[in-house]
């Protein structure tokens, strides 16, 4: 709930900050370094570098600051809002291998209600699916396959983002299992 309240309060501030930054020429997406008396331009900053920096800050502070919130919303827009909804509904389970310490995440999310087949088969009720998230480069959902791998439109889906946020804030339900069971969970997807 606190994340949504912060989103509501920051929307106007966020828009004015990004507008001012782009007008001042700071939104160019490059790092500038100074060496000696001349300035030189370095390589562009990737979205994943910005994201990792924001998530490190969130994990260190165990809180989503207004600046982090604005950054995540700017990077992911509607995907961020959906990920926050998943985290707030306690739908992220962290499964850890007892001996190995390996971890994976099971993320519950509502199935898209836009599908006619889904509405007919469930009588209009929202269904939930479990998705496997491997930290943090794979998700078993269709959006990851289509938008991330095939089209390259983004670098992660709402399930991966939800798992990252939940882990950073300590909002996962953690289950420690035998490593054989962990392997079986992996094979079931």
JOQUI-V387577 format. One record per pair of residues at least 6 apart in sequence whose C-alpha atoms are under 8 Angstrom apart, sorted by the first residue. I is the first residue (numbers start at 1). J is the second residue. D is the distance in whole Angstrom. If there is no record, write none. Layout:
i & j & d
I & J & D
I & J & D
This chain:
i & j & d
1 & 88 & 7
3 & 64 & 7
3 & 84 & 7
4 & 84 & 8
6 & 66 & 7
6 & 69 & 8
7 & 69 & 7
7 & 70 & 8
10 & 66 & 7
10 & 70 & 7
11 & 70 & 8
14 & 70 & 6
18 & 27 & 8
21 & 27 & 6
22 & 28 & 7
29 & 44 & 6
29 & 45 & 6
30 & 41 & 7
30 & 42 & 7
30 & 43 & 6
30 & 44 & 4
30 & 45 & 6
31 & 41 & 7
31 & 42 & 6
31 & 43 & 7
31 & 44 & 6
31 & 45 & 7
32 & 39 & 7
32 & 40 & 6
32 & 41 & 5
32 & 42 & 6
33 & 39 & 6
33 & 40 & 6
33 & 41 & 6
33 & 42 & 7
34 & 40 & 6
47 & 75 & 8
48 & 155 & 8
51 & 72 & 7
51 & 75 & 8
54 & 68 & 6
54 & 71 & 7
54 & 72 & 8
55 & 164 & 8
55 & 165 & 8
55 & 168 & 7
57 & 68 & 8
58 & 64 & 6
58 & 65 & 7
58 & 68 & 7
58 & 168 & 6
58 & 169 & 7
59 & 167 & 8
59 & 168 & 4
59 & 169 & 6
60 & 168 & 8
62 & 168 & 6
62 & 169 & 5
62 & 170 & 7
63 & 169 & 6
72 & 80 & 7
73 & 80 & 6
73 & 81 & 8
79 & 157 & 7
79 & 158 & 5
80 & 158 & 7
80 & 161 & 7
82 & 158 & 6
83 & 158 & 5
83 & 159 & 6
83 & 161 & 6
83 & 162 & 4
84 & 162 & 6
84 & 165 & 8
86 & 92 & 7
86 & 107 & 8
86 & 108 & 7
86 & 109 & 7
86 & 159 & 8
86 & 162 & 6
87 & 162 & 6
87 & 163 & 8
87 & 165 & 7
87 & 166 & 6
87 & 171 & 7
90 & 171 & 7
90 & 172 & 7
90 & 173 & 8
91 & 107 & 6
91 & 108 & 5
91 & 109 & 7
91 & 172 & 8
92 & 105 & 7
92 & 106 & 6
92 & 107 & 5
92 & 108 & 7
92 & 162 & 7
92 & 163 & 6
92 & 166 & 7
92 & 171 & 8
92 & 172 & 5
92 & 173 & 7
93 & 105 & 6
93 & 106 & 5
93 & 107 & 6
93 & 172 & 5
93 & 173 & 5
93 & 174 & 6
93 & 175 & 7
94 & 103 & 7
94 & 104 & 6
94 & 105 & 5
94 & 106 & 7
94 & 172 & 6
94 & 173 & 6
94 & 174 & 5
94 & 175 & 6
95 & 103 & 6
95 & 104 & 5
95 & 105 & 6
95 & 106 & 7
95 & 174 & 6
95 & 175 & 5
95 & 176 & 6
95 & 177 & 7
95 & 182 & 8
96 & 102 & 6
96 & 103 & 4
96 & 104 & 7
96 & 174 & 7
96 & 175 & 6
96 & 176 & 5
96 & 177 & 6
96 & 182 & 8
97 & 103 & 6
97 & 176 & 6
97 & 177 & 5
97 & 178 & 6
97 & 179 & 5
97 & 182 & 6
98 & 176 & 6
98 & 177 & 5
98 & 178 & 5
98 & 179 & 6
99 & 178 & 7
99 & 179 & 7
100 & 179 & 7
103 & 134 & 8
103 & 135 & 7
104 & 132 & 7
104 & 133 & 6
104 & 134 & 5
104 & 135 & 6
105 & 132 & 6
105 & 133 & 5
105 & 134 & 6
105 & 135 & 8
105 & 163 & 7
106 & 130 & 6
106 & 131 & 6
106 & 132 & 5
106 & 133 & 6
107 & 130 & 5
107 & 131 & 5
107 & 132 & 7
107 & 133 & 7
107 & 159 & 6
107 & 162 & 8
107 & 163 & 7
108 & 128 & 6
108 & 129 & 6
108 & 130 & 5
108 & 131 & 6
109 & 128 & 5
109 & 129 & 6
109 & 130 & 7
109 & 131 & 8
109 & 159 & 8
110 & 126 & 6
110 & 127 & 6
110 & 128 & 4
110 & 129 & 6
111 & 126 & 7
111 & 127 & 5
111 & 128 & 5
111 & 129 & 6
112 & 118 & 8
113 & 119 & 6
113 & 124 & 8
113 & 126 & 7
118 & 124 & 8
119 & 125 & 7
119 & 126 & 8
131 & 139 & 7
131 & 140 & 6
131 & 141 & 6
131 & 159 & 7
132 & 138 & 8
132 & 139 & 6
132 & 140 & 5
132 & 141 & 8
132 & 186 & 8
132 & 189 & 7
133 & 139 & 4
133 & 140 & 7
133 & 159 & 7
133 & 160 & 6
133 & 163 & 8
135 & 160 & 8
136 & 160 & 6
136 & 164 & 8
137 & 156 & 8
137 & 160 & 8
138 & 144 & 8
138 & 160 & 8
139 & 157 & 8
139 & 159 & 7
139 & 160 & 7
140 & 189 & 7
143 & 157 & 7
144 & 156 & 7
144 & 157 & 6
147 & 153 & 5
147 & 154 & 6
148 & 154 & 5
148 & 155 & 5
148 & 156 & 6
148 & 157 & 7
163 & 172 & 8
166 & 172 & 5
